[in-house]
Amino acid sequence: MTVAARFEIEYLQYLKPDGTLAGDLPPAVPDANALLPLFKRMLFVRTFDSKAIALQRTGKLGTYAACLGHEATHVGIGASMQPDDVFAPSYREYGAQFERGVKPRDVLMYWGGDERGNDFEIPRKDYPWCVPISTQCLMASGAALSFKLRGENRVAVATCGDGGSSKTDFYAAVNSAGAFTLPLVLCVINNGWAISVPRKAQTGADTASTPNGRNISRRITASLSFVERPRSARLEASSARSLSPESVGR
């Protein structure tokens, strides 16, 4: 049978399993000291996450979507974006949002039942949290289309989980971005589970090209390579081991 196409899936590695460097630092991070503020942000996110779970367990919050184990993925995405870009999150990308100016109190207000938490003082153009799975991808695709029609040098970024990549909303966003060559970046954060369904039960894909979600230098490099100007549609995947439940609630 005639072969229609062949392709390779590349992956990035800068740290070995023992934490030592696997090679030279990426061009996006010429100085290791430049990573220190990002590591501080990761630590802040992890501390915030543990405090928020404690608030939920003591009845001060309703449902709360934990992010333990996703810190580098989220912080790297936020650090790679420009202030005038637009971010369409799902419901746990606090690290990316903190990098973009969202305040911790906004997160606590939202999960405490106050929708004013979605009215971010900074960044004003970003979309609110989106609990329905992957519908935010279509929102980002629409924003990207508006950027192209207006001739604006901006990019729209959306995040979803590996389970979200099986939703029709995700495929519609991917297809429209490809058909119209939109400045859209869709980040699939693969933690191996679609809520309670393992990845092998919700997709027939053999593999997923995924930079490690706990390696901030690799995440920064992957994200920057996708949001460089001039921009076009990009799909990137990253792995993250969830170290807490999908969400905690009453």
C-alpha positions as CSV (number, residue, x, y, z in Angstrom):
1,M,0.0,0.0,0.0
2,T,1.3,3.5,-0.8
3,V,2.4,5.6,2.1
4,A,0.6,9.0,2.2
5,A,2.7,10.6,4.9
6,R,5.3,9.9,7.5
7,F,6.1,12.1,10.6
8,E,8.2,12.2,13.7
9,I,7.2,13.4,17.2
10,E,10.0,15.4,18.9
11,Y,10.4,16.1,22.5
12,L,12.5,18.5,24.6
13,Q,14.6,17.4,27.6
14,Y,16.9,19.7,29.6
15,L,16.8,17.9,33.0
16,K,17.6,14.3,33.8
17,P,15.4,12.3,36.2
18,D,17.9,13.1,39.0
19,G,17.5,16.9,38.4
20,T,20.9,17.5,36.7
21,L,21.3,19.2,33.3
22,A,20.9,16.9,30.3
23,G,22.7,19.5,28.1
24,D,23.0,23.2,27.6
25,L,20.2,25.5,28.9
26,P,17.8,26.5,26.1
27,P,18.2,29.8,24.3
28,A,15.0,31.1,26.0
29,V,16.8,30.8,29.4
30,P,20.4,32.0,28.9
31,D,21.0,32.6,32.6
32,A,19.9,30.0,35.2
33,N,19.3,32.9,37.6
34,A,16.5,34.1,35.3
35,L,14.6,31.0,36.4
36,L,14.7,31.9,40.1
37,P,11.6,34.2,39.9
38,L,9.7,31.5,38.1
39,F,10.6,28.9,40.7
40,K,9.5,31.3,43.4
41,R,6.2,31.6,41.5
42,M,5.9,27.9,41.4
43,L,6.4,27.7,45.2
44,F,3.9,30.4,45.7
45,V,1.3,28.5,43.6
46,R,1.9,25.3,45.5
47,T,1.5,27.1,48.8
48,F,-1.6,28.8,47.6
49,D,-3.0,25.5,46.5
50,S,-2.5,23.8,49.8
51,K,-4.0,26.8,51.7
52,A,-7.1,26.8,49.3
53,I,-7.6,23.1,49.9
54,A,-7.5,23.7,53.7
55,L,-10.1,26.4,53.3
56,Q,-12.3,24.1,51.3
57,R,-11.9,21.3,53.9
58,T,-13.0,23.7,56.7
59,G,-16.1,24.8,54.8
60,K,-14.8,28.3,53.8
61,L,-14.8,27.4,50.0
62,G,-17.2,25.3,48.0
63,T,-15.7,23.2,45.2
64,Y,-12.0,23.8,44.5
65,A,-9.9,22.6,41.5
66,A,-6.5,21.7,42.8
67,C,-3.3,22.2,40.7
68,L,-0.7,20.3,42.7
69,G,1.9,18.9,40.2
70,H,1.0,21.4,37.4
71,E,3.0,24.3,38.7
72,A,5.7,24.5,36.0
73,T,3.2,23.9,33.2
74,H,1.0,26.8,34.3
75,V,3.7,29.3,35.3
76,G,5.6,28.6,32.0
77,I,2.6,29.3,29.9
78,G,1.9,32.6,31.7
79,A,5.5,33.7,31.6
80,S,5.7,33.1,27.8
81,M,2.7,35.4,27.0
82,Q,2.7,39.1,26.3
83,P,0.5,41.4,28.3
84,D,-1.8,42.2,25.3
85,D,-2.3,38.5,24.5
86,V,-5.5,36.7,25.6
87,F,-5.7,33.7,27.9
88,A,-8.7,31.4,28.0
89,P,-8.2,29.0,31.0
90,S,-10.1,26.0,32.1
91,Y,-10.4,26.1,35.9
92,R,-7.1,25.3,37.5
93,E,-4.3,27.3,35.7
94,Y,-3.7,29.6,38.6
95,G,0.1,29.8,37.9
96,A,-0.5,31.2,34.4
97,Q,-3.1,33.6,35.7
98,F,-0.9,34.9,38.6
99,E,1.8,35.5,36.1
100,R,-0.7,37.6,34.1
101,G,-1.8,39.7,37.1
102,V,-4.8,37.8,38.5
103,K,-4.9,38.1,42.3
104,P,-5.2,35.1,44.7
105,R,-8.3,36.8,46.2
106,D,-10.0,36.5,42.8
107,V,-9.5,32.8,42.8
108,L,-10.8,32.5,46.4
109,M,-13.8,34.7,45.6
110,Y,-14.8,32.6,42.6
111,W,-14.5,29.3,44.4
112,G,-16.3,30.8,47.3
113,G,-19.3,31.4,45.1
114,D,-18.8,35.1,44.2
115,E,-18.7,35.6,40.4
116,R,-16.9,38.9,40.9
117,G,-13.8,36.8,41.2
118,N,-14.0,36.4,37.4
119,D,-13.9,40.2,36.9
120,F,-10.1,40.5,36.8
121,E,-8.7,43.9,37.4
122,I,-5.6,42.7,35.5
123,P,-5.7,41.3,32.8
124,R,-9.0,42.8,31.6
125,K,-9.1,41.0,28.3
126,D,-8.6,37.5,29.5
127,Y,-11.5,35.1,29.7
128,P,-13.1,33.9,33.0
129,W,-12.7,30.4,34.4
130,C,-14.5,27.8,32.3
131,V,-15.8,24.7,34.0
132,P,-17.5,23.1,31.0
133,I,-14.8,21.0,29.4
134,S,-13.0,22.6,26.4
135,T,-15.5,25.2,25.5
136,Q,-12.9,27.8,26.2
137,C,-10.9,26.6,23.2
138,L,-13.6,27.9,20.9
139,M,-13.6,31.3,22.8
140,A,-9.8,31.5,22.2
141,S,-10.3,30.6,18.5
142,G,-12.8,33.4,18.1
143,A,-10.4,35.9,19.8
144,A,-7.6,34.8,17.5
145,L,-9.8,35.3,14.5
146,S,-10.6,38.9,15.7
147,F,-6.8,39.5,16.0
148,K,-6.2,38.4,12.5
149,L,-9.1,40.4,11.0
150,R,-7.9,43.5,12.8
151,G,-4.3,43.0,11.9
152,E,-3.2,42.9,15.5
153,N,0.0,41.3,16.6
154,R,-1.5,39.3,19.4
155,V,-2.1,35.6,20.2
156,A,-4.8,33.8,22.0
157,V,-3.9,30.9,24.3
158,A,-6.3,28.2,25.7
159,T,-5.6,25.3,28.0
160,C,-7.5,22.0,28.4
161,G,-6.7,18.5,29.7
162,D,-6.1,15.4,27.8
163,G,-9.7,14.4,28.3
164,G,-10.8,17.8,26.9
165,S,-8.9,17.0,23.7
166,S,-11.7,14.4,23.0
167,K,-14.4,17.1,23.0
168,T,-16.0,18.4,19.8
169,D,-15.3,21.9,21.0
170,F,-11.6,21.2,21.0
171,Y,-11.7,19.8,17.4
172,A,-13.7,22.8,16.2
173,A,-11.2,25.2,17.6
174,V,-8.3,23.2,16.1
175,N,-10.0,23.0,12.7
176,S,-10.9,26.7,12.6
177,A,-7.4,27.7,13.6
178,G,-5.9,25.6,10.9
179,A,-8.3,26.6,8.2
180,F,-8.0,30.3,8.9
181,T,-4.3,30.2,10.0
182,L,-5.1,31.9,13.3
183,P,-2.7,33.1,16.0
184,L,-4.0,30.5,18.4
185,V,-2.0,28.2,20.8
186,L,-3.9,25.3,22.3
187,C,-2.1,23.8,25.3
188,V,-3.2,20.2,26.2
189,I,-2.1,19.5,29.7
190,N,-1.9,15.7,29.9
191,N,-2.1,14.3,33.4
192,G,-3.1,10.9,32.2
193,W,-6.7,11.1,33.4
194,A,-10.0,12.6,32.1
195,I,-11.5,13.1,35.6
196,S,-11.9,9.4,36.4
197,V,-11.2,8.0,32.9
198,P,-7.6,7.0,32.1
199,R,-6.0,8.3,28.9
200,K,-6.0,4.9,27.2
201,A,-9.8,4.7,27.6
202,Q,-10.5,8.1,26.0
203,T,-8.2,8.2,23.0
204,G,-6.8,5.8,20.5
205,A,-3.6,7.8,20.0
206,D,-0.4,5.8,20.3
207,T,1.5,8.6,21.9
208,A,1.5,12.3,23.0
209,S,4.4,14.6,22.6
210,T,4.6,16.2,26.0
211,P,7.2,18.4,27.6
212,N,7.3,17.6,31.4
213,G,4.9,19.8,33.3
214,R,7.3,20.0,36.3
215,N,10.4,21.2,34.3
216,I,10.1,25.0,34.0
217,S,13.0,25.5,31.6
218,R,11.5,23.0,29.1
219,R,8.0,24.5,29.5
220,I,9.3,28.0,28.9
221,T,11.2,26.9,25.7
222,A,8.2,25.0,24.4
223,S,5.8,27.9,25.0
224,L,8.0,30.6,23.6
225,S,8.6,28.6,20.5
226,F,4.8,28.6,19.9
227,V,4.1,32.2,20.6
228,E,6.9,33.8,18.6
229,R,5.8,36.5,16.2
230,P,4.8,36.2,13.4
231,R,2.3,33.7,14.7
232,S,0.1,30.9,13.3
233,A,-2.0,28.1,14.8
234,R,-0.1,25.8,17.2
235,L,-1.0,22.8,19.3
236,E,1.3,21.8,22.1
237,A,1.0,19.1,24.8
238,S,2.6,18.9,28.2
239,S,2.6,16.1,30.8
240,A,1.9,16.8,34.4
241,R,1.4,14.3,37.2
242,S,-1.6,15.4,39.3
243,L,-0.7,14.9,43.0
244,S,-4.1,15.7,44.2
245,P,-7.7,14.8,43.3
246,E,-9.4,16.3,40.2
247,S,-11.3,18.6,42.5
248,V,-12.4,18.8,46.1
249,G,-15.9,19.6,47.0
250,R,-18.6,19.2,49.6
